[in-house]
Amino acid sequence: MQQRVYHVTREGLAQLREQLEQCAGPLRKDIAERLHAAKMGPNPQHDAEYESARTEQETNERRIHELEEMIRFAMVIDEERARSSDVVTLGSRVRVRYPDGAERAFQIVGSVEADPVAGRISNESPMGRALAGKAVGEEAAVRAPNGLTLVEVVAIE
């Protein structure tokens, strides 16, 4: 079985490590203390606080496992190389023009760091896939739920 690779920027890897430190440290300790306090109640199996803490513990442990895996199999994106590329690649900052003349800028990142509101789109998204390998002046056909849209690559930064 092939292991998944998680493409991340250096900043993104640092954020994953910070999240892991928080989840495995203070948050885990806080949950354990709440569980202990809830167990001291009269009927811990039916106590809402106990059940809530157990659910939170399961969620936190699952997140710790996910973060450990992402960090272990992280591949850091070479943003410097992406900046010097003539085509859109992972790590590129790209500006596109829509048919109505509106322009929008994106950075192409791995799915772990995707945040469309902040202009960070996944290389696995319809827009990310369509832009991959395109040069300035080329058009990309983006397949989205509302149909096909053509965008022009205006700049790669």
FIMI-595509 format. One record per residue: residue in three letters; x, y, z of N, C-alpha, C in turn. Coordinates in pm, 1 decimal, m for minus. Layout:
// residues N
ala_X_Y_Z_X_Y_Z_X_Y_Z
...
This chain:
// residues 157
met_83.8_m118.8_0.0_0.0_0.0_0.0_88.1_125.0_0.0
gln_58.2_217.6_m89.8_136.6_339.6_m101.3_87.4_441.7_1.2
gln_181.7_503.9_72.0_147.7_603.5_173.6_121.8_738.1_106.7
arg_23.1_807.7_154.2_m10.2_939.6_102.0_97.5_1039.8_141.8
val_130.8_1130.2_50.8_223.9_1238.6_77.6_140.7_1364.5_101.8
tyr_178.8_1441.7_201.6_107.9_1565.5_235.2_196.9_1682.7_195.1
his_157.4_1754.4_89.2_233.7_1869.6_42.2_200.2_1989.2_131.1
val_303.4_2047.8_190.9_283.5_2162.8_279.4_395.9_2264.1_258.5
thr_366.0_2389.6_287.8_469.6_2492.0_288.7_545.8_2479.9_421.0
arg_659.1_2546.7_430.6_734.7_2545.6_557.9_647.9_2601.0_670.8
glu_575.8_2706.8_638.9_485.2_2768.5_736.9_375.5_2670.1_777.4
gly_321.5_2598.8_681.0_216.6_2501.0_708.6_266.2_2387.8_796.1
leu_389.7_2340.5_772.2_447.7_2235.1_854.7_465.9_2283.7_997.9
ala_510.2_2407.2_1014.1_525.9_2463.7_1148.0_390.6_2471.2_1219.4
gln_285.9_2506.8_1146.5_152.5_2514.3_1206.4_102.5_2376.1_1246.8
leu_130.2_2274.0_1165.5_91.7_2137.3_1201.6_162.1_2095.3_1330.3
arg_289.9_2127.9_1341.9_366.1_2093.7_1462.7_311.4_2166.1_1585.7
glu_272.6_2291.9_1568.0_213.7_2367.8_1679.3_80.6_2306.0_1722.7
gln_m1.2_2267.1_1625.0_m129.1_2202.9_1656.8_m107.4_2072.7_1732.8
leu_m9.7_1993.1_1687.7_20.4_1867.4_1754.4_65.8_1891.7_1897.5
glu_152.1_1990.5_1915.5_200.9_2023.0_2050.2_84.9_2061.2_2141.3
gln_m9.4_2138.6_2089.9_m125.6_2181.0_2168.4_m216.3_2062.5_2202.0
cys_m245.5_1979.2_2099.8_m336.2_1865.8_2119.6_m276.0_1760.0_2211.8
ala_m146.9_1732.6_2196.2_m81.5_1628.2_2275.7_m38.1_1677.5_2412.8
gly_m38.4_1807.2_2432.6_5.0_1863.5_2559.5_m111.3_1916.3_2641.9
pro_m129.0_2049.6_2640.6_m230.2_2112.9_2727.1_m373.1_2061.8_2706.8
leu_m413.6_2040.0_2582.5_m551.1_1995.6_2559.0_m573.2_1854.7_2612.6
arg_m478.2_1766.0_2587.2_m489.0_1628.5_2637.4_m494.9_1628.7_2790.4
lys_m412.8_1710.1_2854.1_m409.9_1718.0_3000.5_m542.3_1771.7_3055.0
asp_m595.3_1875.3_2990.7_m722.4_1934.1_3033.7_m835.7_1832.5_3025.1
ile_m838.5_1757.9_2915.8_m943.7_1656.6_2898.3_m930.0_1547.6_3004.3
ala_m806.8_1504.2_3031.9_m784.0_1400.8_3132.9_m831.4_1447.4_3270.3
glu_m806.6_1572.1_3301.9_m851.3_1627.4_3430.2_m1003.8_1631.4_3437.2
arg_m1068.7_1669.5_3328.4_m1214.8_1672.4_3325.9_m1272.4_1531.9_3339.0
leu_m1209.3_1434.8_3272.2_m1253.6_1295.9_3284.2_m1241.8_1247.6_3428.1
his_m1130.5_1278.4_3490.7_m1107.8_1236.0_3628.8_m1212.6_1297.9_3722.1
ala_m1237.4_1427.1_3704.1_m1336.1_1495.6_3788.0_m1475.8_1436.4_3765.7
ala_m1509.3_1406.0_3641.5_m1641.7_1350.3_3611.3_m1656.9_1209.3_3668.7
lys_m1548.2_1131.6_3672.1_m1552.8_996.0_3727.5_m1580.5_998.4_3877.4
met_m1544.5_1105.6_3941.8_m1564.2_1115.8_4086.0_m1710.5_1142.4_4121.3
gly_m1793.4_1172.1_4021.4_m1936.0_1196.5_4043.8_m2007.0_1067.2_4081.3
pro_m2136.7_1076.5_4114.7_m2211.5_960.6_4162.0_m2231.8_850.5_4057.5
asn_m2250.9_882.6_3932.6_m2276.8_781.3_3831.7_m2207.1_820.3_3701.6
pro_m2076.3_792.5_3690.5_m1999.5_841.1_3576.2_m2045.5_787.5_3440.7
gln_m2103.1_668.0_3435.1_m2144.8_613.6_3306.5_m2257.4_695.9_3242.8
his_m2336.2_761.0_3322.0_m2450.6_836.4_3269.2_m2433.7_986.8_3287.0
asp_m2323.6_1026.2_3335.1_m2299.2_1167.9_3358.2_m2270.0_1238.5_3225.7
ala_m2340.5_1342.9_3197.1_m2324.5_1416.8_3071.1_m2184.0_1475.2_3057.9
glu_m2128.6_1521.8_3168.2_m1992.3_1577.1_3164.0_m1891.3_1469.1_3127.4
tyr_m1910.1_1350.7_3182.4_m1820.8_1238.8_3153.7_m1828.6_1201.9_3005.3
glu_m1950.8_1188.2_2953.4_m1969.4_1152.2_2813.3_m1911.7_1259.2_2720.8
ser_m1931.4_1382.3_2757.6_m1878.3_1492.8_2678.6_m1725.3_1488.7_2675.7
ala_m1665.1_1466.4_2790.5_m1518.8_1459.3_2799.2_m1465.4_1338.4_2722.3
arg_m1535.0_1224.5_2727.8_m1491.3_1104.3_2654.4_m1496.4_1130.2_2502.7
thr_m1602.7_1194.8_2458.2_m1615.6_1226.8_2316.5_m1503.8_1321.9_2273.7
glu_m1478.9_1422.3_2355.1_m1372.0_1517.3_2324.3_m1235.0_1447.9_2324.1
gln_m1215.8_1353.8_2416.1_m1090.0_1279.4_2421.4_m1071.1_1197.4_2292.9
glu_m1174.7_1129.2_2249.1_m1167.3_1049.9_2126.1_m1135.5_1138.6_2005.7
thr_m1200.4_1252.3_1998.5_m1177.9_1346.1_1888.9_m1034.3_1397.8_1891.8
asn_m986.8_1433.3_2010.0_m850.6_1485.3_2023.7_m746.7_1378.7_1988.6
glu_m766.4_1256.1_2033.7_m670.7_1148.8_2003.7_m667.7_1118.9_1853.5
arg_m783.0_1124.9_1789.9_m790.4_1105.3_1645.5_m713.0_1216.2_1573.6
arg_m729.9_1339.7_1621.2_m658.8_1453.7_1560.2_m507.7_1441.0_1581.8
ile_m465.5_1395.6_1698.0_m322.7_1374.7_1723.3_m267.1_1274.5_1623.2
his_m338.7_1166.1_1602.8_m294.7_1063.9_1506.9_m284.8_1122.9_1365.3
glu_m384.9_1200.3_1324.8_m383.9_1262.9_1192.0_m264.8_1357.0_1176.5
leu_m242.6_1439.6_1277.9_m131.5_1535.5_1272.6_2.7_1464.0_1265.9
glu_19.5_1359.0_1346.0_144.2_1282.7_1343.6_168.5_1224.4_1204.3
glu_63.8_1172.4_1142.3_77.5_1115.7_1008.5_111.9_1223.2_906.4
met_43.8_1337.2_912.5_71.5_1444.8_818.2_215.8_1493.9_830.6
ile_263.7_1505.9_953.3_400.7_1552.5_975.9_500.9_1447.4_928.3
arg_476.8_1322.8_960.0_567.5_1213.9_921.3_580.1_1203.0_769.2
phe_470.9_1223.6_696.7_471.8_1206.2_552.0_461.2_1339.7_477.4
ala_505.0_1446.8_542.5_501.1_1579.7_480.6_612.5_1594.4_377.7
met_578.7_1658.9_268.3_677.5_1696.6_168.4_667.4_1848.0_155.7
val_775.5_1916.1_193.4_774.5_2061.9_193.8_782.9_2113.9_50.1
ile_691.7_2204.0_18.2_685.2_2266.0_m113.8_801.7_2363.6_m127.5
asp_870.6_2358.5_m238.9_980.5_2450.3_m267.5_920.8_2577.8_m327.2
glu_885.4_2672.1_m241.5_818.9_2793.9_m287.5_911.0_2880.7_m372.5
glu_1040.8_2876.8_m344.9_1137.2_2953.3_m423.2_1138.9_2903.2_m568.4
arg_1139.0_2772.0_m583.0_1136.0_2711.0_m716.5_1005.4_2744.8_m787.7
ala_896.0_2743.3_m712.9_765.2_2775.2_m771.8_763.1_2919.4_m821.4
arg_826.1_3010.5_m746.5_829.2_3151.9_m787.5_907.2_3171.5_m917.6
ser_1007.7_3089.8_m939.1_1091.5_3107.8_m1057.8_1041.8_3025.9_m1177.1
ser_934.2_2952.5_m1160.4_881.1_2869.8_m1268.1_801.3_2953.9_m1367.3
asp_805.7_2912.9_m1493.8_728.0_2980.9_m1597.6_585.7_2927.5_m1608.1
val_557.6_2820.0_m1535.8_424.0_2761.1_m1536.7_375.6_2745.6_m1392.4
val_245.4_2732.0_m1377.6_184.5_2715.8_m1245.8_221.2_2578.1_m1189.5
thr_277.0_2578.2_m1069.9_312.7_2454.7_m1000.7_267.3_2465.2_m855.6
leu_283.7_2357.5_m783.6_253.3_2357.1_m640.8_340.1_2463.0_m573.4
gly_279.0_2554.5_m501.3_350.4_2662.7_m435.2_341.5_2794.8_m510.1
ser_300.9_2791.4_m636.9_291.1_2914.4_m716.4_184.2_3007.5_m660.5
arg_211.6_3134.3_m675.5_109.8_3236.8_m652.8_69.4_3280.2_m793.8
val_m57.4_3269.9_m821.5_m105.1_3294.2_m957.1_m224.5_3388.7_m954.0
arg_m228.6_3477.0_m1053.5_m343.2_3568.1_m1067.1_m414.7_3530.3_m1196.0
val_m546.1_3516.0_m1186.1_m627.0_3477.2_m1301.9_m732.5_3583.3_m1330.7
arg_m774.8_3585.3_m1456.6_m881.6_3676.8_m1498.2_m999.5_3592.8_m1545.2
tyr_m1116.5_3625.7_m1493.7_m1240.5_3558.5_m1530.8_m1298.9_3625.1_m1656.0
pro_m1392.6_3558.4_m1723.1_m1453.1_3615.4_m1845.3_m1514.9_3753.7_m1824.2
asp_m1564.2_3782.6_m1704.4_m1625.5_3913.5_m1678.2_m1522.6_4021.7_m1648.9
gly_m1392.3_3986.6_m1655.1_m1285.9_4084.0_m1632.8_m1233.7_4088.0_m1489.5
ala_m1305.0_4023.9_m1399.0_m1261.0_4022.0_m1258.9_m1133.6_3939.1_m1246.2
glu_m1044.5_3983.5_m1157.5_m921.0_3910.5_m1133.4_m917.2_3862.6_m988.8
arg_m849.3_3750.4_m970.5_m835.6_3694.1_m835.7_m700.1_3627.1_m826.1
ala_m637.2_3637.9_m710.0_m505.9_3577.4_m688.4_m519.6_3458.0_m594.3
phe_m440.2_3355.4_m621.1_m439.0_3233.8_m541.1_m295.5_3188.7_m518.6
gln_m276.3_3111.8_m412.5_m154.5_3033.3_m399.9_m198.3_2887.7_m408.8
ile_m125.6_2809.6_m487.1_m156.4_2668.1_m501.9_m82.8_2593.5_m390.9
val_m158.6_2529.3_m303.3_m101.6_2458.0_m188.6_m158.6_2316.0_m183.5
gly_m102.5_2234.3_m96.1_m157.6_2100.8_m74.4_m290.7_2110.0_m1.6
ser_m366.1_2002.2_m3.6_m500.5_2002.6_54.6_m499.7_2031.1_204.3
val_m390.4_1999.9_273.0_m381.1_2023.2_417.8_m393.8_2171.8_450.3
glu_m339.5_2256.6_364.1_m336.7_2400.8_390.8_m443.3_2479.7_315.9
ala_m524.7_2413.1_236.8_m623.4_2483.5_155.4_m715.8_2568.9_241.6
asp_m734.8_2692.5_198.8_m823.2_2787.8_264.6_m867.3_2887.8_157.3
pro_m970.7_2852.3_79.9_m1011.6_2937.4_m32.0_m1041.5_3081.5_7.0
val_m1095.7_3103.4_124.7_m1127.2_3239.5_168.4_m999.3_3322.6_178.3
ala_m889.0_3258.3_218.3_m760.4_3326.2_230.5_m680.9_3321.7_99.2
gly_m742.0_3267.5_m7.6_m674.6_3263.3_m136.0_m574.6_3150.0_m150.5
arg_m588.1_3046.6_m68.7_m499.0_2930.1_m75.7_m583.0_2811.9_m123.3
ile_m562.8_2773.3_m250.7_m644.0_2665.4_m305.9_m560.5_2538.9_m322.2
ser_m626.8_2427.7_m306.0_m561.5_2297.9_m315.2_m524.9_2265.5_m459.1
asn_m411.5_2200.1_m473.2_m371.6_2151.6_m605.7_m467.0_2041.7_m653.4
glu_m547.6_1986.7_m563.7_m643.3_1882.5_m597.6_m782.0_1938.0_m630.7
ser_m800.9_2068.1_m610.4_m930.6_2130.5_m639.2_m947.5_2146.2_m790.2
pro_m1071.7_2166.9_m836.8_m1090.8_2187.4_m980.8_m1005.7_2302.3_m1036.2
met_m997.9_2413.3_m964.3_m918.3_2527.1_m1009.6_m769.2_2492.3_m1007.5
gly_m723.8_2429.8_m900.0_m582.6_2392.5_m888.5_m539.6_2296.7_m998.7
arg_m623.1_2197.3_m1024.8_m591.2_2100.7_m1132.1_m589.4_2168.6_m1269.1
ala_m685.3_2258.5_m1292.5_m694.0_2324.6_m1422.8_m575.0_2418.4_m1446.7
leu_m526.1_2482.4_m1341.8_m416.2_2578.1_m1357.5_m279.3_2511.6_m1368.0
ala_m265.3_2390.8_m1316.8_m136.0_2322.2_m1315.9_m76.4_2314.9_m1456.6
gly_47.0_2361.7_m1467.9_118.7_2356.2_m1594.7_88.8_2469.1_m1691.7
lys_m1.2_2559.5_m1657.0_m35.3_2670.8_m1745.5_65.9_2784.5_m1729.0
ala_90.8_2855.3_m1840.8_181.8_2969.7_m1842.0_99.8_3098.2_m1851.0
val_165.5_3211.4_m1828.3_99.1_3341.0_m1840.4_44.2_3354.8_m1982.3
gly_m80.4_3398.7_m1990.3_m147.5_3416.6_m2118.4_m230.7_3297.0_m2160.7
glu_m210.2_3182.6_m2098.4_m287.9_3063.5_m2133.1_m419.8_3061.8_m2057.5
glu_m515.4_2993.0_m2117.1_m644.9_2976.0_m2052.2_m654.7_2838.3_m1989.0
ala_m729.9_2831.3_m1881.9_m755.6_2704.5_m1814.4_m906.0_2686.0_m1805.3
ala_m951.7_2566.9_m1837.7_m1093.5_2533.7_m1828.4_m1117.4_2470.5_m1691.9
val_m1194.5_2538.6_m1609.8_m1221.2_2492.3_m1474.0_m1359.1_2428.5_m1468.9
arg_m1362.4_2300.2_m1432.5_m1489.9_2229.8_m1417.4_m1535.8_2245.7_m1273.1
ala_m1646.4_2314.2_m1257.3_m1702.5_2338.8_m1124.8_m1847.4_2292.2_m1124.2
pro_m1908.1_2282.3_m1006.8_m2047.5_2236.7_m999.2_m2144.0_2319.0_m1085.5
asn_m2113.3_2447.2_m1103.8_m2203.8_2531.8_m1183.3_m2167.3_2533.4_m1331.5
gly_m2076.0_2445.4_m1374.7_m2041.4_2435.4_m1515.4_m1895.3_2465.6_m1543.3
leu_m1863.7_2482.0_m1668.3_m1727.3_2506.2_m1713.8_m1701.0_2656.0_m1719.2
thr_m1587.9_2698.2_m1665.1_m1547.8_2838.1_m1667.4_m1406.6_2846.3_m1721.8
leu_m1381.3_2940.5_m1810.9_m1247.0_2963.6_m1861.1_m1185.8_3078.8_m1783.9
val_m1063.1_3058.9_m1736.5_m988.9_3165.8_m1671.4_m854.7_3181.5_m1741.8
glu_m804.3_3302.0_m1748.3_m675.5_3329.0_m1811.0_m571.2_3352.5_m1702.6
val_m456.1_3292.0_m1718.0_m346.0_3315.3_m1625.2_m284.9_3450.1_m1659.6
val_m293.8_3546.3_m1566.6_m245.0_3681.4_m1588.6_m102.0_3695.8_m1535.6
ala_m71.8_3631.4_m1424.1_62.1_3642.3_m1365.9_91.9_3520.3_m1280.6
ile_219.2_3485.5_m1276.6_268.8_3381.3_m1186.4_376.4_3448.3_m1103.1
glu_356.2_3451.6_m974.1_448.0_3523.7_m884.9_514.3_3432.4_m786.7
